[in-house]
Amino acid sequence: MNTTTKIVAAAAVSLLAAIGAQAETYEGVQAPVSANARADVRSQAVVAAHSDNPYAEAVSSRVAAAPTGLTGRGAVRSTAVAAAHSANPYAEGYGQGVTSVSSGAVDRSAVRAQAFAAAHGQQLPL
């Protein structure tokens, strides 16, 4: 009796699986529906056939057209020169509060004399 209950249970499970596994009905090939006229589609196809392929290899490595700017050449050059002479914002320690060297009230010849004296082993006045 044990084997018959197993067979009946297996048959019931397979029957439930067969009922749940029904596919959709096939309605045949449907006619294409388009809002565009045949001539419009043809003209778009001709334009697409004669244009560059945006999916080709190395399509982005082509030479780009020269950009047209609204600012003059002299203004761009002066901005570039000012940026080249300014501090590098990407350098290490930029903006860390390091004070810049400014011309102070110390006389240059006095500093040179002290450096000469220190280089020759003389004691500096404190």
C-alpha positions in Angstrom: 0.0 0.0 0.0 2.9 2.2 0.6 4.0 2.2 -3.1 0.5 2.9 -4.4 0.2 6.0 -2.3 3.5 7.2 -3.6 2.3 6.5 -7.2 -0.9 8.4 -6.6 0.9 11.3 -5.0 3.3 11.5 -7.9 0.5 11.4 -10.4 -1.3 14.2 -8.6 1.8 16.3 -8.5 2.5 15.8 -12.2 -1.1 16.6 -13.0 -0.9 19.9 -11.1 2.4 20.7 -12.9 0.9 20.0 -16.3 -2.1 22.3 -15.6 0.1 25.1 -14.3 2.6 24.9 -17.3 0.3 25.9 -20.1 1.7 28.3 -22.6 0.1 31.3 -24.2 -1.8 30.9 -27.4 -0.1 31.7 -30.7 -1.9 34.4 -32.7 0.2 34.3 -35.8 2.3 37.0 -37.4 0.9 40.4 -36.7 0.9 43.1 -39.4 3.3 46.0 -38.8 1.7 49.2 -37.7 3.5 52.5 -38.3 2.5 56.1 -38.1 5.1 57.1 -40.7 4.6 57.0 -44.4 6.7 54.8 -46.6 8.5 57.7 -48.2 9.4 59.2 -44.8 10.9 56.0 -43.7 12.8 55.7 -46.9 14.3 59.2 -46.6 15.3 58.5 -43.0 17.0 55.3 -44.1 19.0 57.1 -46.8 20.2 59.7 -44.3 21.1 57.0 -41.8 23.0 55.0 -44.4 25.1 58.0 -45.5 26.0 59.2 -42.0 28.8 58.0 -39.8 28.3 54.9 -37.7 28.3 56.0 -34.1 29.0 52.4 -32.9 32.1 51.9 -35.0 35.4 51.2 -33.3 37.5 54.3 -32.5 34.6 56.6 -33.4 35.5 58.9 -30.5 39.1 59.2 -31.5 38.4 61.3 -34.6 39.5 64.9 -34.7 36.8 67.1 -33.4 35.8 70.3 -35.0 37.4 73.5 -33.8 35.2 75.0 -31.0 34.0 78.5 -31.5 34.2 80.6 -28.4 32.7 83.9 -27.4 35.8 85.2 -25.7 38.7 86.7 -27.6 42.1 85.1 -28.0 43.8 87.8 -25.9 41.4 87.3 -22.9 42.0 83.6 -23.0 45.8 84.1 -23.1 45.8 86.6 -20.2 43.6 84.2 -18.1 46.1 81.4 -18.9 49.1 83.5 -17.9 47.4 84.4 -14.6 46.6 80.8 -13.9 50.2 79.7 -14.7 51.6 82.3 -12.3 49.2 81.5 -9.5 49.6 78.8 -6.8 48.9 75.2 -7.8 45.6 74.3 -6.1 46.4 70.6 -6.6 49.8 70.7 -4.8 50.3 69.0 -1.5 49.7 71.4 1.4 47.8 74.0 -0.7 45.5 75.9 1.6 47.0 74.6 4.8 47.7 78.0 6.2 51.3 78.4 5.1 52.2 82.0 5.1 53.8 83.4 2.0 57.1 85.3 2.1 56.6 89.0 2.0 59.1 91.8 1.8 59.6 92.9 5.4 61.4 95.7 7.1 64.7 93.7 7.2 67.5 95.1 5.1 68.8 92.8 2.4 72.4 93.7 3.0 72.1 93.0 6.7 70.8 89.5 6.0 73.6 88.9 3.5 76.2 90.0 6.0 74.8 87.7 8.7 74.7 84.8 6.2 78.3 85.5 5.2 79.3 85.6 8.9 77.5 82.3 9.6 79.2 80.6 6.6 82.6 81.6 7.8 82.1 80.4 11.4 81.7 83.7 13.1 79.1 84.0 15.8 75.9 85.8 15.1 74.7 88.6 17.4 71.7 87.5 19.3 
